[in-house]
Amino acid sequence: MIDGVPQLVDGGKHYGHLEVNIEPFTPIAGITAKIEFTPVYSFPILDATYNLVATERRVYDDPVVMLVTDEGSVINIPYSEGTKS
């Protein structure tokens, strides 16, 4: 409820995109780059009469991280292994 009116505060279907960040990566020998894919979406903020007031950039919590070796091979790893820099 927002201002006494039922409102969607999370979830639903929204316009989104896949953000791709590529950066050098040196903590592991033989690995030269880290590629992180993060799903992002634009969440609508509505007033009490459901008119669009603004949008918020929101990020889903399931990014995918891939490491690139010095030979060009790609290694897909679980995000929880501490590769976020």
C-alpha positions as CSV (number, residue, x, y, z in Angstrom):
1,M,0.0,0.0,0.0
2,I,1.2,3.4,-0.9
3,D,-0.9,6.4,0.2
4,G,-3.7,3.9,1.0
5,V,-3.6,2.5,-2.6
6,P,-2.5,-1.0,-3.5
7,Q,0.8,-0.8,-5.4
8,L,3.3,-3.2,-6.8
9,V,6.5,-2.6,-4.9
10,D,8.6,-5.4,-6.3
11,G,8.4,-8.1,-9.0
12,G,6.2,-8.1,-12.1
13,K,7.3,-7.7,-15.7
14,H,9.4,-4.7,-16.6
15,Y,11.7,-3.4,-19.4
16,G,15.1,-4.8,-18.8
17,H,18.5,-5.4,-20.3
18,L,21.6,-7.4,-19.6
19,E,24.5,-5.3,-18.4
20,V,27.9,-6.6,-19.4
21,N,31.0,-5.5,-17.6
22,I,34.5,-6.6,-18.8
23,E,37.6,-5.8,-16.7
24,P,41.1,-7.0,-16.3
25,F,41.5,-9.8,-13.7
26,T,44.8,-10.7,-12.2
27,P,44.3,-12.5,-8.8
28,I,44.5,-15.9,-10.4
29,A,47.4,-16.9,-12.6
30,G,46.5,-17.6,-16.2
31,I,43.2,-15.5,-16.0
32,T,43.3,-12.2,-17.8
33,A,39.7,-10.9,-17.7
34,K,36.5,-11.1,-15.8
35,I,33.1,-10.7,-17.6
36,E,30.1,-10.1,-15.4
37,F,26.6,-10.3,-16.8
38,T,24.0,-8.6,-14.6
39,P,20.3,-8.5,-15.4
40,V,18.9,-5.0,-14.8
41,Y,15.4,-3.6,-15.1
42,S,13.5,-0.4,-14.9
43,F,10.8,-0.5,-12.2
44,P,7.9,2.0,-12.5
45,I,7.0,4.2,-9.6
46,L,3.3,5.2,-9.7
47,D,1.2,7.8,-7.8
48,A,-2.1,7.1,-6.0
49,T,-4.0,7.2,-9.3
50,Y,-1.4,4.9,-11.1
51,N,0.2,7.6,-13.1
52,L,3.9,7.1,-13.8
53,V,6.0,9.3,-11.5
54,A,9.4,7.9,-12.1
55,T,11.4,4.8,-12.7
56,E,14.0,3.1,-10.6
57,R,17.0,1.2,-11.9
58,R,17.0,-2.2,-10.2
59,V,19.3,-5.1,-10.4
60,Y,18.4,-8.8,-10.1
61,D,20.5,-10.8,-7.7
62,D,21.6,-13.5,-10.1
63,P,24.6,-12.2,-12.1
64,V,26.8,-14.6,-14.1
65,V,30.5,-14.3,-13.9
66,M,32.9,-15.8,-16.5
67,L,36.7,-15.7,-16.4
68,V,38.8,-15.6,-19.6
69,T,42.1,-17.4,-19.6
70,D,45.3,-16.1,-21.3
71,E,44.5,-18.7,-24.1
72,G,41.1,-17.3,-24.7
73,S,39.1,-20.0,-23.0
74,V,36.0,-19.0,-21.0
75,I,35.4,-20.4,-17.5
76,N,32.0,-20.1,-16.0
77,I,32.1,-20.0,-12.2
78,P,29.5,-19.6,-9.4
79,Y,29.2,-15.9,-8.4
80,S,29.7,-16.8,-4.7
81,E,33.4,-17.7,-5.2
82,G,34.5,-14.2,-4.4
83,T,35.2,-12.9,-7.9
84,K,33.4,-9.6,-7.4
85,S,36.0,-6.8,-7.3
